[in-house]
Amino acid sequence: MPTSELFCAPQPRGLRSGARKGTSLNVRSAAVLIASALACAVACSTDPDDLASGEDEYDGDEYNGYDIETGVGSDAQSLDPATGIVSVRASGDDGNVPQNVLDGNLSTRWSGFGEGTWIEADLGQARTVDTVQVAWYVGNQRSSSYAIAVSQDGVTFTQVRSGLSSGTTLDLEPYAFAAVPARYVRVTVYGNTQNDWASITELRVTGPTAPPPPPPPTGADPFGIPFIYPSKSGGELWFLGNDPTRDSRFNPQATLTRNADGSWKVKSSQVRMQVYTSTGYDASRIATYDRDVLAANGYMQAPNDWRNIEMTGFVKLNGASDLSDNFDWYARGGRHTDGLACEGSSYKGGLHYDGRARWQKESWHVSYDQAAYRTVTSSLRGRWVGFKAVIRNVTVNGATAVKLEMYLNNSADKVTWTKIYDMTDSGSWGGDGSHCGGSVAAAPMTWGGPIATFRWDSATDVDFKWLSVREVQ
């Protein structure tokens, strides 16, 4: 049996007999498979010694430390708080381990060999689920046969869906089914159109989306846009003025031109429009970048730094060179430049031009951890949308954490806002704070910063209006 999946030309079906669940390979099948694996290694310029190393051996019903009959394997704590998955296990792997499906990285994967190989997600407790999203390894070149089953006790499973993947994309594919309560969700793979490998790069489990709550009766901004959270009494406020080119607190770092409808246009492929607090920005007033000190003080430059904030903006994408790029609203730091690496901390709420969204944690410039993508709308090209990013501190298990939310006004009517992302950084999400003196690398960035930024790249023509940054309760 092949010890790891190497993507080579498809083999005839007769060379892909494989071992099924609970059975052993016969001598002839094993010999054929070893020979074909070695041929594949040569064709792919892979060192044949890698295939003969003995590190991933199949011995009867046991494969790489997993009992295929009982499904006993190692649980892996989720690395991504946005997946909804606490841990994963699988019937086997080739060294590409199950927890890779939680890392938000399409370049890593879980792989297991043989029809009926499975991977199982533990949701931590029973909850209502109605969609499993799977990103398949080389999923743009082959279709995989799959079945999805759910269980509340991890013993008795009920199949809720089966089928073939599209064979046209590397991204997450959603597989919907009638909503059911489940704690365990298992994806079983019965080979693909090229071989008997099961290879998945990312896995997500989601439930029905609750209807968005009505905007709380806390008022609206000068543009008539409802607040998600009420403004802090006496807190920092900034709204786009009638002539932003004369606003000392607004640094667009690009040429702005006024449109006939009163909105503004930017024609630049790299936009960083900075908004300062009423104190302004002065790097010389930042005494330290030590993460522990910043967390203890609650700010980077001054006590009124942007910390608990709601950022709002309406944008219209008229042209872009790369539709996978995005709008970013971000805060919790200062300037982002190589010369001031530890000043460049931020949480970045990203709305991509193709309709996806995700949060990023930038521990310093440049060190990123990304949450999983979620498809939240259609392409943004040629239409107005409203976009809000909310960053605020909360308490989780007695410690300060950071709540991260995004909202979309898809119709641009100012009023109808839908929450499209909600996650909390409580200290288990990536992070490299130790690079800047922090004692805990993954600690949440709970301090404020002097600059909030509206950013986008790879867009050749963007209209914008109704920008605001507010300190919230």
GUVEXLUM-256813 format. One line per field, with one value per residue (C-alpha): x, y, z; residue number from 0. Coordinates in nm, 3 decimals. Each point is the difference from the previous one (the first is absolute). Last residue first. Example, Ala and Ser with C-alpha at 12.3 -4.5 7.8 and 13.67 -1.06 7.14 Angstrom:
BEGIN
x: 1.367,-0.137
y: -0.106,-0.344
z: 0.714,0.066
num: 1,0
END
This chain:
BEGIN
x: -1.927,0.116,0.279,-0.109,0.167,-0.191,-0.004,-0.320,0.137,0.222,0.055,0.272,0.198,0.317,-0.041,0.298,0.021,-0.237,0.025,-0.212,0.226,-0.037,0.303,0.102,-0.015,-0.202,0.103,-0.157,0.213,-0.089,0.289,0.131,0.371,-0.033,0.285,-0.021,0.323,-0.071,0.085,-0.175,-0.328,0.005,-0.366,-0.200,-0.348,-0.019,0.017,-0.365,-0.044,-0.375,-0.196,-0.300,-0.025,-0.280,-0.235,-0.268,-0.085,-0.315,-0.010,0.244,-0.186,0.328,-0.173,0.274,0.031,0.263,0.114,0.330,0.079,0.311,-0.018,0.338,0.078,0.066,0.010,-0.258,-0.108,-0.060,-0.038,-0.057,0.211,-0.128,0.066,-0.294,0.039,-0.281,-0.056,-0.261,-0.030,-0.027,0.009,0.222,0.221,-0.082,-0.033,-0.267,-0.048,0.121,0.241,0.197,0.378,0.162,0.192,0.343,0.319,0.242,0.351,0.123,-0.014,-0.088,-0.257,-0.225,-0.318,-0.218,-0.378,-0.186,-0.246,-0.083,-0.207,0.240,0.126,0.104,-0.129,0.277,-0.017,0.357,0.110,0.318,0.362,0.239,0.189,0.215,0.137,0.091,0.256,-0.192,-0.310,-0.349,-0.066,-0.191,-0.180,-0.336,-0.190,-0.128,-0.254,0.124,-0.148,0.108,0.201,-0.137,-0.138,0.351,0.053,-0.299,-0.260,-0.315,-0.014,-0.256,0.060,-0.199,0.192,-0.043,0.246,-0.132,0.257,0.124,0.368,0.079,0.247,-0.150,0.245,0.296,0.266,-0.030,-0.301,-0.151,0.281,0.034,-0.045,0.255,0.247,-0.036,0.035,0.322,-0.032,0.119,-0.012,-0.218,0.010,0.273,-0.235,-0.233,-0.355,-0.285,-0.152,-0.350,0.049,0.154,-0.164,0.224,-0.097,0.237,-0.063,0.216,-0.115,-0.101,-0.292,-0.196,-0.345,-0.215,-0.377,-0.195,-0.226,0.205,0.317,0.273,0.364,0.248,0.373,0.163,0.159,-0.353,0.116,-0.305,0.038,0.118,-0.308,0.053,-0.007,-0.302,-0.221,-0.361,0.121,0.046,-0.097,0.225,-0.091,0.204,-0.188,-0.184,-0.281,0.097,-0.199,-0.275,0.068,-0.138,-0.063,-0.252,0.113,-0.182,0.307,0.050,0.024,-0.294,-0.167,0.016,-0.321,0.177,0.003,-0.230,0.167,0.119,-0.196,0.189,0.212,-0.070,0.300,0.359,0.271,0.331,0.274,0.315,0.267,-0.168,0.162,-0.165,0.209,-0.148,0.115,-0.081,-0.378,-0.004,-0.003,-0.290,0.034,-0.178,-0.069,-0.102,-0.177,-0.012,-0.203,-0.322,-0.349,-0.148,-0.072,-0.092,0.304,0.255,0.339,0.207,0.317,0.309,0.250,0.220,-0.264,-0.136,-0.032,-0.353,0.013,-0.208,-0.294,-0.125,-0.213,-0.156,0.134,-0.082,0.276,-0.022,0.323,0.124,-0.285,-0.196,0.075,0.018,0.079,0.137,0.077,0.265,0.111,0.282,0.015,0.329,0.201,-0.124,-0.017,0.377,-0.038,-0.367,-0.149,-0.301,-0.286,-0.260,-0.341,-0.314,0.113,-0.190,0.214,0.119,0.319,0.370,-0.052,0.205,0.091,0.063,0.217,-0.066,0.153,-0.273,0.197,0.369,0.280,-0.005,0.103,-0.044,0.111,0.228,0.019,-0.362,0.092,-0.272,0.161,-0.299,0.043,0.363,-0.125,-0.058,0.371,0.187,0.236,-0.179,-0.320,-0.247,-0.357,-0.015,-0.023,-0.104,-0.041,-0.206,-0.166,-0.203,0.255,0.052,0.210,0.278,0.269,-0.242,0.135,0.103,-0.136,0.225,-0.146,-0.231,-0.221,-0.092,0.061,0.264,0.209,0.220,0.375,0.110,-0.243,-0.125,-0.238,0.275,0.327,0.012,0.319,0.062,0.357,0.129,0.237,-0.092,-0.209,0.242,0.280,-0.165,0.107,-0.273,0.053,-0.378,0.038,0.253,-0.225,-0.297,0.193,0.085,-0.368,-0.098,0.246,-0.116,-0.364,0.062,0.195,-0.268,-0.272,0.191,0.074,-0.355,-0.080,-0.173,-0.363,-0.184,-0.081,0.099,0.354,0.093,-0.104,0.155,0.210,-0.305,-0.162,0.264,0.233,-0.054,0.312,0.181,-0.087,0.199,-0.213,0.202,0.098,-0.137,-0.131
y: 5.037,0.123,0.228,0.105,-0.004,0.128,-0.012,0.113,-0.015,-0.196,-0.044,-0.242,-0.023,-0.204,-0.247,-0.229,0.105,0.135,0.170,0.207,0.056,0.078,0.170,0.087,-0.357,-0.167,-0.300,-0.345,-0.184,-0.357,-0.211,-0.257,0.056,0.022,0.187,0.284,0.181,0.085,-0.335,-0.162,0.133,-0.254,-0.093,-0.303,-0.008,-0.152,0.323,0.096,0.127,-0.003,-0.057,0.140,0.042,0.095,0.192,0.145,0.371,0.135,0.376,0.189,-0.111,-0.128,-0.326,-0.220,0.192,-0.235,-0.048,-0.127,-0.101,-0.057,-0.038,0.032,-0.176,0.122,-0.276,-0.123,-0.298,0.226,0.375,0.231,0.253,0.159,-0.006,0.061,0.008,0.145,-0.018,0.169,-0.105,0.198,-0.184,-0.048,-0.284,-0.129,-0.363,-0.197,-0.012,-0.165,-0.275,-0.078,-0.022,-0.157,0.208,0.125,0.042,0.265,0.124,0.307,0.249,-0.123,-0.231,0.040,-0.193,-0.047,-0.024,-0.149,0.083,-0.130,0.181,0.008,0.350,-0.123,0.147,-0.007,0.090,0.059,-0.022,0.198,0.031,0.210,0.180,-0.310,0.023,0.368,0.012,-0.260,0.218,-0.024,0.320,-0.019,-0.287,-0.139,0.079,-0.143,0.029,-0.207,0.000,-0.300,-0.192,-0.309,0.222,0.088,0.284,0.193,0.240,0.180,-0.126,0.207,0.065,0.098,0.023,-0.071,-0.064,-0.088,0.035,-0.129,0.103,0.314,0.186,0.229,-0.114,0.104,-0.157,-0.381,-0.053,-0.225,0.059,-0.366,-0.125,0.250,-0.104,-0.369,0.063,0.202,0.268,0.274,0.375,0.098,0.380,0.020,-0.176,0.302,-0.048,0.233,0.062,0.022,-0.358,-0.053,-0.146,-0.151,-0.068,-0.268,-0.061,-0.204,-0.042,0.364,0.172,0.138,0.155,0.189,0.015,0.324,-0.126,0.184,-0.173,0.174,-0.085,-0.142,-0.043,-0.248,-0.007,0.031,0.166,0.103,0.170,0.329,0.012,0.231,-0.272,-0.145,0.281,-0.055,-0.206,-0.375,-0.072,-0.041,-0.069,-0.067,-0.056,0.248,-0.251,-0.313,-0.034,-0.259,-0.328,-0.101,0.366,0.090,0.191,0.333,0.181,0.195,-0.331,-0.193,-0.056,-0.257,-0.186,-0.327,-0.093,-0.298,-0.333,-0.187,-0.318,-0.301,-0.175,-0.372,-0.207,-0.028,-0.264,0.082,-0.218,0.104,-0.176,-0.337,-0.305,-0.345,-0.216,-0.279,0.126,0.227,0.059,0.002,-0.248,-0.097,0.279,0.008,0.337,-0.033,0.259,-0.049,0.214,-0.003,0.148,0.006,0.268,-0.147,-0.021,0.233,-0.085,0.317,-0.018,0.164,0.115,-0.212,0.000,-0.186,-0.368,0.066,-0.241,-0.314,-0.111,-0.092,0.170,-0.045,-0.342,-0.090,-0.104,-0.208,-0.003,0.359,0.079,0.271,-0.124,0.136,-0.146,0.151,-0.221,0.066,-0.079,0.229,0.185,0.085,0.293,0.306,-0.195,-0.046,-0.055,0.050,0.292,-0.121,0.198,-0.188,0.162,-0.045,-0.023,0.040,-0.048,-0.287,0.076,0.027,0.014,-0.316,-0.034,-0.339,-0.099,-0.315,-0.266,-0.208,-0.064,-0.012,0.236,0.295,0.359,0.310,0.322,0.303,0.259,0.109,0.155,0.091,-0.227,-0.224,-0.264,-0.043,-0.154,-0.329,-0.070,-0.008,-0.274,-0.260,0.005,-0.236,-0.049,0.366,0.235,0.360,0.243,0.295,0.089,0.320,0.098,0.364,-0.075,-0.141,-0.220,-0.272,-0.250,-0.325,-0.341,-0.296,-0.307,-0.292,-0.075,-0.344,-0.191,0.236,-0.019,0.305,0.015,0.039,-0.261,-0.296,-0.257,-0.217,0.190,0.314,0.200,0.372,0.053,-0.309,0.209,-0.172,0.275,0.275,-0.216,0.031,0.370,0.185,0.115,-0.025,-0.271,-0.181,0.014,-0.112,-0.302,-0.077,0.029,-0.225,-0.265,0.023,-0.024,-0.301,-0.178,0.073,-0.124,-0.324,-0.057,0.056,0.329,-0.036,0.070,0.205,0.293,-0.057,-0.044,0.136,-0.128,0.299,-0.169,-0.156,0.344,0.114,0.264,0.376,0.215,0.092,0.186,-0.168,-0.142,-0.154,-0.353,-0.169,-0.350
z: 2.547,-0.337,-0.130,-0.346,-0.341,-0.303,-0.379,-0.174,-0.356,-0.238,-0.375,-0.114,-0.326,-0.062,0.286,0.066,0.368,0.266,0.338,0.238,0.302,0.370,0.155,0.358,0.134,0.275,0.208,0.028,-0.254,0.096,0.137,-0.249,0.067,0.378,0.176,-0.251,-0.089,-0.362,-0.162,0.297,-0.139,-0.283,-0.023,-0.097,0.154,0.349,0.201,0.035,-0.354,-0.054,-0.320,-0.184,-0.377,-0.241,0.229,-0.226,-0.022,-0.164,0.071,-0.223,-0.319,-0.141,-0.101,0.147,0.326,0.144,0.360,0.140,0.358,0.209,0.380,0.172,0.328,0.354,0.259,0.252,-0.206,-0.301,0.056,-0.296,-0.187,-0.319,-0.374,-0.233,-0.379,-0.211,-0.377,-0.218,-0.362,-0.324,-0.331,-0.307,0.122,0.348,-0.113,0.185,0.376,0.322,-0.109,0.313,0.013,0.303,0.252,-0.094,0.203,-0.117,0.078,-0.197,0.165,0.348,0.157,-0.305,0.071,-0.307,-0.021,-0.297,-0.278,-0.347,-0.263,-0.296,0.087,0.342,0.326,0.260,0.368,0.107,0.363,0.033,0.112,-0.209,0.277,0.045,-0.355,0.007,-0.283,-0.199,-0.009,0.141,0.193,0.327,0.169,0.112,-0.323,-0.330,-0.281,-0.293,-0.354,-0.201,-0.257,-0.179,-0.277,-0.120,-0.248,0.127,-0.137,0.109,0.359,0.188,0.369,0.309,0.326,0.368,0.284,0.347,0.277,0.333,-0.021,-0.199,0.225,0.267,0.271,-0.220,-0.222,0.024,0.226,0.268,0.248,0.105,-0.357,-0.131,0.273,-0.080,-0.374,0.031,-0.269,0.230,0.064,-0.296,0.013,-0.264,-0.243,-0.001,-0.129,0.082,0.343,-0.150,-0.119,-0.342,-0.312,-0.269,-0.360,-0.130,-0.371,-0.240,-0.361,-0.023,-0.168,0.293,-0.038,0.249,0.052,-0.042,-0.282,-0.266,0.115,0.201,-0.072,0.249,-0.064,0.239,0.347,0.142,0.324,0.202,0.338,-0.152,-0.226,-0.299,-0.270,0.181,-0.131,0.111,0.292,0.049,0.360,0.305,0.361,0.317,0.323,0.223,0.053,-0.192,-0.320,-0.008,-0.181,-0.341,-0.078,-0.265,-0.312,-0.045,-0.139,0.325,0.192,0.135,0.331,0.277,-0.065,-0.078,-0.368,-0.044,0.069,-0.305,-0.070,0.131,-0.258,0.001,0.104,-0.112,-0.029,-0.171,-0.151,-0.187,-0.212,-0.053,-0.158,-0.018,-0.228,-0.211,-0.341,-0.297,0.001,0.378,0.284,0.225,0.258,0.336,0.160,0.365,0.215,0.376,0.241,-0.196,-0.007,-0.352,-0.263,-0.339,-0.227,-0.156,-0.153,-0.034,-0.213,0.151,-0.262,-0.228,-0.274,-0.303,0.095,0.123,0.294,-0.041,0.210,0.344,0.263,0.344,0.099,0.360,0.238,0.318,0.201,0.038,0.242,-0.183,-0.349,-0.353,-0.341,-0.321,-0.300,-0.263,-0.354,-0.107,-0.333,-0.171,-0.136,0.186,0.324,-0.005,0.378,0.085,0.194,0.198,0.150,0.205,0.032,0.210,0.362,0.327,0.307,0.216,0.189,-0.074,-0.376,-0.058,-0.368,-0.162,-0.296,-0.197,-0.224,-0.163,-0.318,0.080,0.094,0.236,-0.061,0.214,-0.165,-0.011,-0.280,0.047,0.335,0.249,0.262,0.072,-0.274,0.106,0.326,-0.184,-0.069,-0.331,0.120,-0.210,0.203,0.161,0.117,0.089,0.296,0.045,0.289,0.123,-0.331,-0.049,-0.264,0.106,0.310,-0.219,0.158,0.103,0.252,-0.167,0.102,-0.080,-0.161,0.072,-0.298,0.129,-0.325,-0.138,0.318,-0.030,0.068,-0.362,-0.132,0.205,-0.148,-0.146,0.015,-0.212,0.052,0.012,0.121,-0.181,-0.210,-0.324,-0.156,0.100,-0.134,-0.341,-0.004,-0.184,-0.359,-0.060,-0.261,0.218,0.304,-0.209,-0.116,0.362,0.092,-0.293,0.114,0.360,-0.113,-0.218,0.272,0.259,-0.231,-0.064,0.368,0.118,0.171,0.335,0.084,0.265,-0.225,-0.360,-0.120,-0.343,-0.343,-0.176,-0.268,-0.162,-0.019,-0.245,0.145,-0.006,-0.064,0.316,0.320,0.274,0.278,0.280,0.103,-0.310,0.073
num: 472,471,470,469,468,467,466,465,464,463,462,461,460,459,458,457,456,455,454,453,452,451,450,449,448,447,446,445,444,443,442,441,440,439,438,437,436,435,434,433,432,431,430,429,428,427,426,425,424,423,422,421,420,419,418,417,416,415,414,413,412,411,410,409,408,407,406,405,404,403,402,401,400,399,398,397,396,395,394,393,392,391,390,389,388,387,386,385,384,383,382,381,380,379,378,377,376,375,374,373,372,371,370,369,368,367,366,365,364,363,362,361,360,359,358,357,356,355,354,353,352,351,350,349,348,347,346,345,344,343,342,341,340,339,338,337,336,335,334,333,332,331,330,329,328,327,326,325,324,323,322,321,320,319,318,317,316,315,314,313,312,311,310,309,308,307,306,305,304,303,302,301,300,299,298,297,296,295,294,293,292,291,290,289,288,287,286,285,284,283,282,281,280,279,278,277,276,275,274,273,272,271,270,269,268,267,266,265,264,263,262,261,260,259,258,257,256,255,254,253,252,251,250,249,248,247,246,245,244,243,242,241,240,239,238,237,236,235,234,233,232,231,230,229,228,227,226,225,224,223,222,221,220,219,218,217,216,215,214,213,212,211,210,209,208,207,206,205,204,203,202,201,200,199,198,197,196,195,194,193,192,191,190,189,188,187,186,185,184,183,182,181,180,179,178,177,176,175,174,173,172,171,170,169,168,167,166,165,164,163,162,161,160,159,158,157,156,155,154,153,152,151,150,149,148,147,146,145,144,143,142,141,140,139,138,137,136,135,134,133,132,131,130,129,128,127,126,125,124,123,122,121,120,119,118,117,116,115,114,113,112,111,110,109,108,107,106,105,104,103,102,101,100,99,98,97,96,95,94,93,92,91,90,89,88,87,86,85,84,83,82,81,80,79,78,77,76,75,74,73,72,71,70,69,68,67,66,65,64,63,62,61,60,59,58,57,56,55,54,53,52,51,50,49,48,47,46,45,44,43,42,41,40,39,38,37,36,35,34,33,32,31,30,29,28,27,26,25,24,23,22,21,20,19,18,17,16,15,14,13,12,11,10,9,8,7,6,5,4,3,2,1,0
END
